[in-house]
C-alpha cells in the first residue's frame, strides 16, 4: 500500500471508529480491517446438506483483499448518513439493518467521497472464502467452524436470548472476523444467478449481469434464522429494494 492509499485507509478508519464504545476500538489502526490473503478453494457445499444452488462445488481463485472485522454498526451508519433505519436501536454497537442494497451503495459512495477511498461490498466468492477462514472445509464462520451454542446466536439456540447483539459479542473466526454467521445477514455485490456455479469463471468471479437483474445476494443468516441457514455456503437473495430486519452488511476493499 503506497503512502497516499495508507492515509486514505487510516482516514476511513477514523470515520468508522470515532466515538465507539469499548470492544469496537477507537484506536485508528489497520487491523480494524483484516487483510485476506487470496488463494484457491472449492466453493460450494461440500457436506451434502445444502440445496441445488450451492453446487456444483467448483474451483475459485481470489486475489488478496481487505474485509472489515465487524458488520457496519448503527453508529457508523448514523455518522455517514445522518439517520438510523434500524428498528432495534438499543445499542450504537448493534449492526445496522433494515437497509436495502441501494441504500448500502449510497452509504459506500458517501464514505468514499469523504475519504477518497475505494470501499465496496465483498463479492459473494470473497464473502464465502472469508467465512470459511480462507476457504477451509468448515460449515460456519465461527471460532472453530461449528454451530456450538456459545459461538453464535440462532433461532435453534435456547442457551441465550434471541435478538440482535453488539458487534464482537461472540468469538471471531480464524481470520479474526466477527459475526460471519448470524447477528445480521449481509448484502454482497453480486446479482443472484441460481445456476452460476455451473459456469463460474475460476478467477475472482462476480455476477455483474443476469438476464433478469431482479435479485441481489445476501449471505450469513441473521439472529432469527435457524442454524442451517447460517452456514457459510448458504445462498440467499432479496430484491435490491427490499428492507429486512436482520439484513445489514460489512465493507471490503481491494489491496
SULDA-V717394 format. One record per pair of residues at least 24 apart in sequence whose C-alpha atoms are under 10 Angstrom apart, sorted by the first residue. I is the first residue (numbers start at 0). J is the second residue. D is the distance in Angstrom with one decimal. If there is no record, write none. Layout:
BEGIN
i = <I/I>
j = <J/J>
d = <D/D>
END
This chain:
BEGIN
i = <0/3/4/4/4/4/4/5/6/6/6/7/7/7/7/7/7/8/8/8/8/8/8/8/9/10/10/10/10/11/11/11/11/11/11/11/12/13/14/14/14/14/14/14/15/15/15/15/15/15/15/15/16/16/16/16/17/17/17/18/18/18/18/19/19/19/19/19/20/20/20/21/22/22/22/22/22/23/23/23/23/23/23/23/29/30/30/30/31/31/31/31/31/31/31/32/32/32/32/32/32/32/32/32/32/32/33/33/33/33/33/33/33/33/33/33/33/34/34/34/34/34/34/34/34/34/34/34/34/35/35/35/35/35/35/35/35/35/35/35/35/35/36/36/36/36/36/36/36/36/37/37/37/37/37/37/37/37/37/37/38/38/38/38/38/38/38/39/39/39/39/39/39/40/40/40/40/40/40/40/40/41/41/41/41/42/42/42/42/42/42/42/42/42/43/43/43/43/43/43/43/43/43/44/44/44/44/44/44/44/45/45/45/45/46/46/46/46/48/49/49/49/49/49/49/50/50/50/51/51/51/52/52/52/52/52/52/52/52/52/52/53/53/53/53/53/53/53/54/54/54/54/54/54/55/55/55/55/55/56/56/57/57/57/57/57/57/58/58/58/58/58/59/59/59/59/59/59/59/59/59/59/60/60/60/60/60/60/60/60/60/61/61/61/61/61/61/61/62/62/62/62/62/63/63/63/63/63/64/64/64/64/64/64/65/65/65/65/65/65/65/65/65/66/66/66/66/66/66/66/66/66/66/66/66/66/67/67/67/67/67/67/67/67/67/68/68/68/68/68/68/68/68/68/68/68/68/68/69/69/69/69/69/69/69/69/69/69/69/69/69/70/70/70/70/70/70/70/70/70/70/70/70/70/70/70/70/70/70/71/71/71/71/71/71/71/71/72/72/72/72/72/72/73/73/75/76/76/76/78/79/79/79/79/79/79/80/80/80/80/80/84/84/85/85/85/85/85/86/86/86/87/87/87/87/88/89/89/89/90/90/90/90/91/91/92/92/92/92/92/93/93/93/93/93/93/93/93/94/94/94/94/94/94/94/94/94/94/94/94/95/95/95/95/95/95/95/95/96/96/96/96/96/96/96/96/96/96/96/97/97/97/97/97/97/97/97/98/98/98/98/98/98/98/98/98/98/98/99/99/99/99/99/99/99/99/99/99/99/100/100/100/100/100/100/100/100/100/100/100/100/100/100/100/100/101/101/101/102/102/102/103/103/103/103/103/103/103/104/107/116/117/117/117/117/118/118/118/118/119/119/119/119/119/119/119/120/120/120/120/120/120/120/120/120/120/121/121/121/121/121/121/121/121/121/121/121/121/122/122/122/122/122/122/122/122/122/122/122/123/123/123/123/123/123/123/123/123/123/123/123/123/123/123/124/124/124/124/124/124/124/124/125/125/125/125/125/126/126/126/126/126/126/126/126/126/126/126/126/127/127/127/127/127/127/127/127/128/128/129/129/129/129/129/129/129/130/130/130/130/130/130/130/130/130/130/130/130/130/131/131/131/131/131/131/131/132/132/132/132/132/132/132/133/133/134/136/137/137/137/138/138/138/138/138/138/138/139/139/139/139/139/139/139/139/139/139/139/139/139/140/140/140/140/140/140/140/140/140/140/140/140/140/140/140/141/141/141/141/141/141/141/141/141/141/141/141/141/141/142/142/142/142/142/142/142/142/142/143/143/143/143/144/144/144/144/144/145/146/146/146/146/146/147/150/150/150/151/151/151/151/151/151/151/151/151/151/152/152/152/152/152/152/152/152/152/152/152/153/153/153/153/153/153/153/153/153/153/153/153/153/154/154/154/154/154/154/154/155/155/155/155/155/155/156/156/156/156/161/161/162/162/162/162/163/163/163/163/163/164/178/178/178/178/179/179/179/179/179/179/179/179/180/180/180/180/180/180/180/180/180/180/181/181/181/181/181/181/181/181/181/181/181/181/181/182/182/182/182/182/182/182/182/182/182/183/183/183/183/183/183/183/183/183/183/183/183/183/183/184/184/184/184/184/184/184/184/184/184/184/184/184/184/184/184/184/185/185/185/185/185/185/185/185/185/185/185/185/185/186/186/186/186/186/186/186/186/186/186/186/186/186/186/187/187/187/187/187/187/187/187/187/187/188/188/188/189/189/189/189/189/190/190/190/190/190/190/190/190/191/191/191/191/191/191/191/191/192/192/193/193/212/212/213/213/213/213/214/214/214/214/215/215/215/217/217/217/218/218/218/219/219/220/220/221/221/221/222>
j = <254/115/114/115/116/117/254/29/114/115/116/111/113/114/115/116/117/32/114/115/116/117/118/252/114/113/114/115/116/110/111/113/114/115/116/118/114/114/75/78/79/110/113/114/71/72/74/75/76/78/79/110/72/74/75/78/74/75/78/74/75/78/91/72/74/75/91/92/90/91/92/92/92/165/166/167/168/68/69/72/92/165/166/167/65/67/68/175/65/66/67/68/69/175/176/64/65/66/67/68/69/175/176/250/251/252/64/65/66/67/68/69/129/174/175/176/251/63/64/65/66/67/68/174/175/251/252/253/254/61/62/63/64/65/66/125/128/129/132/133/174/254/61/62/63/64/65/129/133/254/61/62/63/64/125/128/129/133/134/203/62/63/128/133/134/202/203/128/133/134/201/202/203/124/128/131/133/134/135/136/201/128/134/135/136/124/127/128/131/134/135/136/196/232/124/127/134/136/196/231/232/233/234/136/137/138/230/231/232/233/136/137/138/232/136/137/138/232/227/227/228/230/232/233/234/232/233/234/193/194/196/192/193/194/195/196/197/232/233/234/235/193/194/195/196/232/233/234/193/194/195/196/197/232/194/195/196/197/198/196/197/196/197/198/199/200/201/196/199/200/201/202/124/125/128/134/199/200/201/202/203/204/124/125/128/134/200/201/202/203/204/124/125/128/201/202/203/204/125/202/203/253/254/125/203/252/253/254/121/125/251/252/253/254/118/121/125/129/250/251/252/253/254/118/119/120/121/125/126/129/176/249/250/251/252/253/121/175/176/177/248/249/250/251/252/166/167/171/172/174/175/176/177/178/179/249/250/251/94/165/166/167/171/175/176/177/178/179/248/249/250/94/95/96/165/166/167/176/177/178/179/182/183/184/185/247/248/249/250/95/96/166/185/247/248/249/250/96/165/166/247/248/249/165/247/106/103/106/110/110/105/106/107/109/110/113/105/106/107/109/110/242/244/243/244/245/246/247/243/244/245/162/163/244/245/163/163/164/165/163/164/165/166/165/166/164/165/166/167/168/163/164/165/166/167/168/182/183/163/164/165/166/178/182/183/245/246/247/248/249/163/183/244/245/246/247/248/249/163/183/184/185/242/243/244/245/246/247/248/183/241/242/243/244/245/246/247/186/239/240/241/242/243/244/245/246/247/248/186/237/238/239/240/241/242/243/246/247/248/185/186/187/188/215/216/217/237/238/239/240/241/242/246/247/248/239/240/241/239/240/242/186/187/239/247/248/249/250/188/250/252/251/252/253/254/250/251/252/253/187/188/249/250/251/252/253/185/186/187/188/189/248/249/250/251/252/185/186/187/188/189/205/248/249/250/251/252/253/186/187/188/189/190/203/204/205/206/216/251/186/187/188/189/190/191/203/204/205/206/216/217/218/232/234/187/188/189/203/204/205/206/232/187/203/204/205/251/179/185/186/187/188/217/218/219/231/232/249/251/179/218/219/230/231/232/233/234/231/232/172/173/174/175/176/179/231/172/173/174/176/177/178/179/180/218/219/230/231/232/172/173/174/179/230/231/232/172/173/174/175/176/179/231/173/174/231/231/230/231/232/180/227/229/230/231/232/233/172/178/179/180/181/219/226/227/228/229/230/231/232/170/171/172/173/174/176/177/178/179/180/181/219/229/230/231/169/170/171/172/173/174/175/176/177/178/179/180/181/231/169/170/171/172/173/174/175/176/177/170/171/172/173/172/173/180/230/231/230/180/226/227/229/230/226/178/180/181/177/178/179/180/181/182/221/222/226/229/178/180/181/182/221/222/223/224/225/226/229/180/181/182/220/221/222/223/224/225/226/227/228/229/181/221/222/223/224/225/226/222/223/224/225/226/227/222/223/225/226/222/223/221/222/223/245/221/222/223/244/245/222/219/220/221/222/218/219/220/221/229/230/231/249/218/219/220/221/222/226/228/229/230/231/218/219/220/221/222/223/224/225/226/228/229/230/245/219/220/221/222/223/224/229/245/246/247/218/219/220/221/222/223/224/229/243/244/245/246/247/248/217/218/219/220/221/222/224/228/229/235/243/244/245/246/247/248/249/216/217/218/219/220/221/235/245/246/247/248/249/250/215/216/217/218/219/235/236/237/239/246/247/248/249/250/215/216/217/218/236/247/248/249/250/251/215/216/217/214/215/216/217/236/214/215/216/217/236/237/238/239/215/216/217/234/235/236/237/238/216/236/234/236/238/239/237/238/239/240/238/239/240/241/239/240/241/246/247/248/246/247/248/246/248/245/246/245/246/247/246>
d = <7.2/10.0/10.0/9.1/7.9/9.5/9.6/8.8/9.0/9.9/9.8/9.4/9.4/5.7/6.5/6.1/9.2/9.5/7.7/9.1/7.1/9.2/9.4/9.6/9.1/8.8/6.2/9.3/9.1/7.6/8.3/8.2/5.9/9.0/7.6/9.2/9.6/9.9/7.7/7.8/8.2/8.5/8.9/8.7/8.4/8.8/8.4/5.5/8.7/8.0/8.7/9.2/9.8/8.9/7.4/9.9/9.2/8.5/9.0/8.4/9.3/9.8/9.8/9.8/7.8/8.8/8.1/7.7/9.8/8.4/7.5/9.7/9.1/9.2/8.3/6.9/8.5/9.7/8.6/9.8/7.8/9.4/7.7/7.5/10.0/8.9/8.2/9.5/10.0/9.0/6.5/6.1/8.3/9.9/9.9/9.9/6.2/5.6/4.3/5.5/8.4/9.4/8.9/8.8/8.3/9.1/8.4/5.5/5.5/6.0/6.2/9.9/9.8/7.5/7.2/7.6/9.3/7.3/5.9/4.5/6.7/8.8/9.8/8.9/10.0/9.7/9.3/9.5/8.0/9.7/8.7/5.6/5.3/5.7/7.2/9.1/9.1/7.4/9.2/7.7/7.9/9.2/8.5/7.3/4.7/6.9/8.7/9.7/7.8/9.8/4.9/4.6/4.3/7.1/8.8/8.6/9.6/7.7/9.4/9.6/6.7/7.8/9.1/7.8/8.3/9.7/10.0/9.1/8.9/7.7/8.6/8.7/9.8/9.8/7.6/9.8/8.0/5.3/7.6/9.1/9.8/9.2/7.1/8.5/8.4/7.5/7.6/7.8/9.7/7.5/9.7/9.5/8.6/7.8/9.5/8.6/9.9/9.8/8.1/8.8/5.6/8.3/9.4/9.0/9.6/8.6/9.3/8.7/5.8/8.0/7.2/8.8/9.0/8.9/8.6/8.9/8.2/9.9/8.8/8.7/9.4/9.0/7.8/7.0/9.4/9.7/8.0/8.9/8.3/8.7/9.8/8.5/5.3/6.4/8.0/7.3/9.2/9.7/8.6/7.3/9.6/8.6/9.1/9.5/7.4/6.5/6.7/6.9/9.8/8.7/9.2/6.3/7.7/9.5/9.3/9.4/6.0/6.3/9.7/7.4/8.8/6.9/8.1/9.3/8.0/9.3/8.1/9.7/8.8/8.5/6.0/8.8/7.7/9.7/9.3/9.6/8.2/7.4/4.5/6.0/7.1/7.4/9.0/9.6/9.7/10.0/9.1/5.7/4.9/6.1/8.3/8.0/7.2/8.6/8.4/6.0/4.9/8.1/9.0/8.1/6.7/8.7/8.6/9.4/10.0/9.5/7.3/6.3/9.0/8.3/7.2/6.0/4.9/5.1/9.4/8.9/9.7/10.0/8.3/5.4/5.0/6.2/6.4/9.6/9.5/8.8/7.4/8.9/8.7/8.2/8.4/7.5/5.8/4.2/6.4/8.9/9.7/9.5/7.4/8.9/9.9/6.2/5.5/6.2/8.7/9.2/8.6/8.5/9.9/8.9/6.6/4.5/5.8/8.7/9.3/8.2/8.8/9.8/8.3/9.8/6.1/7.0/9.4/9.4/6.6/5.5/7.1/8.6/9.1/6.6/8.6/5.8/7.9/9.8/9.7/6.8/9.1/9.3/7.7/7.3/8.5/8.9/8.0/9.3/8.1/7.3/5.7/4.4/7.6/6.2/9.0/8.6/9.8/7.4/6.1/5.3/7.4/8.6/8.4/7.5/8.9/9.1/9.0/9.9/9.9/9.9/9.4/7.5/9.9/9.9/9.9/6.8/9.1/7.0/6.8/9.2/8.7/6.6/10.0/8.0/9.2/9.7/9.9/9.4/7.5/8.9/9.7/9.5/9.9/7.3/9.6/9.1/7.7/8.8/9.8/9.5/9.0/9.4/9.3/9.5/8.6/6.9/9.9/8.0/9.7/8.2/4.9/6.0/9.0/10.0/6.7/5.9/4.3/6.0/9.6/9.9/8.9/9.5/7.9/7.8/6.8/6.4/9.9/7.8/7.1/8.7/9.1/6.9/8.2/9.2/9.9/8.4/9.4/8.4/8.0/5.7/7.9/9.8/9.8/7.2/8.8/9.1/8.0/7.1/6.0/5.5/4.9/4.4/7.9/9.9/8.5/4.8/4.7/5.0/6.7/5.9/6.9/9.4/9.7/8.7/7.8/5.3/7.1/8.5/9.3/6.8/6.3/8.8/8.4/9.1/8.4/6.0/5.3/5.3/4.9/7.8/8.1/8.2/9.8/9.8/6.7/8.5/8.8/7.7/9.6/9.6/9.0/8.2/4.8/6.3/7.5/8.3/9.7/9.0/9.2/6.4/6.6/9.2/9.1/8.5/9.7/8.4/9.9/9.8/8.4/7.8/9.7/10.0/9.5/8.4/8.8/9.0/6.4/7.5/9.9/6.7/5.9/4.8/7.6/9.0/8.0/8.8/5.8/5.3/5.9/8.6/9.3/7.4/5.4/5.4/9.1/7.7/6.8/5.2/5.4/7.8/9.6/8.4/5.4/6.0/8.7/9.7/9.2/7.7/6.5/5.1/7.7/9.5/9.3/5.5/5.0/6.1/9.8/8.6/7.9/6.1/8.5/9.3/8.6/9.0/5.8/6.8/6.2/9.2/9.5/9.9/8.3/7.0/8.6/7.3/8.2/7.8/9.8/8.9/9.4/9.9/9.2/7.5/6.7/7.3/10.0/9.8/9.2/8.1/8.9/9.3/9.1/8.6/9.3/9.8/7.6/9.8/9.8/7.7/8.9/8.5/9.6/9.7/9.3/9.1/8.2/8.9/9.6/5.9/6.5/9.1/9.7/8.6/9.5/8.9/9.3/7.4/9.7/7.9/8.2/9.1/7.6/9.2/8.6/7.9/9.4/9.1/5.6/7.6/9.6/8.3/9.0/5.8/8.7/8.3/8.7/9.0/9.0/9.5/6.5/8.7/6.6/5.6/5.6/8.8/8.7/10.0/10.0/8.6/7.6/9.9/9.9/8.8/7.9/9.4/9.5/9.3/8.6/5.3/5.7/7.4/9.5/8.8/9.9/7.8/6.1/9.4/8.8/9.1/9.4/10.0/6.9/5.0/5.3/8.5/10.0/7.9/5.7/8.5/9.5/8.1/8.0/7.1/4.9/5.1/8.7/8.3/8.5/7.6/6.3/8.3/7.0/6.0/4.6/7.7/9.8/9.6/8.5/7.8/7.5/7.1/6.8/9.5/9.8/8.7/5.9/5.4/4.0/5.9/9.0/8.6/9.1/9.0/9.4/9.1/6.8/7.4/7.4/8.7/9.7/9.4/9.3/9.3/8.9/7.1/9.2/8.8/8.8/10.0/9.2/9.2/9.6/9.9/7.6/9.4/7.0/6.3/7.8/9.9/8.3/8.9/9.3/9.3/8.6/6.2/6.7/8.3/5.5/8.1/9.0/9.2/8.5/9.7/9.2/6.7/8.1/8.7/7.3/4.8/5.6/5.8/5.6/5.8/9.4/9.4/8.1/10.0/9.1/6.6/5.0/5.5/4.9/7.1/9.8/8.7/8.1/5.6/6.5/9.4/9.8/9.9/8.5/8.3/6.8/7.0/9.3/6.0/7.1/9.3/8.5/6.4/8.7/9.7/7.8/8.5/8.2/9.6/9.2/9.9/8.5/5.8/8.5/9.6/8.5/9.3/7.8/9.6/8.5/4.8/6.1/7.4/8.8/8.8/8.9/5.2/6.7/7.0/9.5/6.0/5.1/4.4/5.1/8.3/7.8/9.4/8.4/9.0/6.0/9.1/9.0/8.6/7.5/4.8/4.6/8.3/9.4/9.7/7.1/9.0/9.3/9.1/7.3/6.3/4.0/6.2/8.8/9.5/9.9/9.9/8.3/4.6/5.3/5.8/7.8/6.4/5.5/4.8/4.4/4.7/8.3/9.3/9.9/8.4/9.2/9.6/9.5/6.1/4.8/5.9/7.1/9.7/8.5/5.1/5.2/6.2/7.7/8.5/9.8/8.7/5.8/4.9/4.2/6.8/9.9/7.5/6.2/4.3/6.5/9.1/9.6/8.7/9.1/9.1/7.3/6.4/5.2/7.9/9.8/7.5/5.9/5.8/7.3/9.8/9.8/7.4/8.5/9.1/9.7/7.4/7.3/8.8/8.9/6.0/5.8/8.7/9.8/5.8/4.4/6.0/9.6/8.6/9.6/9.5/9.1/5.1/5.3/8.9/8.7/8.4/6.5/8.6/9.5/8.8/9.6/9.1/10.0/9.1/9.4/8.3/5.9/7.4/9.6/4.5/6.2/9.2/9.5/5.7/9.4/9.7/8.0/8.9/8.7/9.2/9.8/9.2/9.5/9.9/8.2/8.4/5.4/7.1/9.1/9.9>
END
